[in-house]
Amino acid sequence: MSALFVIGILLIVLFGFSVSAYLTYFKFSIQNFIGKLVIFVSLGVILSIVTFTISLSLIWPPVM
């Protein structure tokens, strides 16, 4: 059970940072490297938290 939880967390973080990388490097026109890095990390953390919250509130309770 804990292995599935860890795999789920890793997939959520991977999804959050993948979407963040796509938005930062292909959609936003930021030329500054530090600014681009800050936006990438901030969006990655925010999207990971939002995805984790959605998965806990919508997906997990019906399974248990």
N, C-alpha and C positions, 0 to 999 in steps of 0.2 A: 504494500500500500504506500509506503513512504517513497519507494522508488518511482512509482507513478506520479506522486506529488512533485518530486524533484524534476522529473521529465516534463511535467506540465508547466512548472515554473520556468524552466529553461526555454520551452517553446514560447511562452508568453513574452519573456524578455527578448528572445530572438525576433519575434514578430514586431514588438515595439520599436526595437532599434532598426529593423529592416525598413519599416515605414518611415521612420525618422530619417534614415539615410537617403531614401528616395526623395522625400520632400526637401531635405536640405541641399542635396547635391544636384537635383534635376529640376525642381520647381522654383526654389528661391534663388534670386540673383544676388547672392552675397559674395563679395570679392575677398573680403578679409578672412584670413585663415583662422584666426582666433575667434572671430565672430561666428564663422561657420561651425567651428568645433563646439562652441558654447550652445548654439542653437541645436546642433545634432544631439548632444548629451541631454540637454533639457527636454527636448521633444521625446527622446528615447525613454527617459525616466517617466515623464507624464503619460505617454502612451502605454507603457508597461503597467503603471499603476491603474489606469483606467481599464485596461484589458483584464487585469487581475480582479478588479472590483466587479466588473460585469460577469466574469466567469464564476465568481463566488456567489453572486446574488441570483443569477439566472440559471446556470447550468448545474452547479453542485447540489443545491437542496433537493431537486427531484430525484437525483441519483441516490442520495442517502435515504 
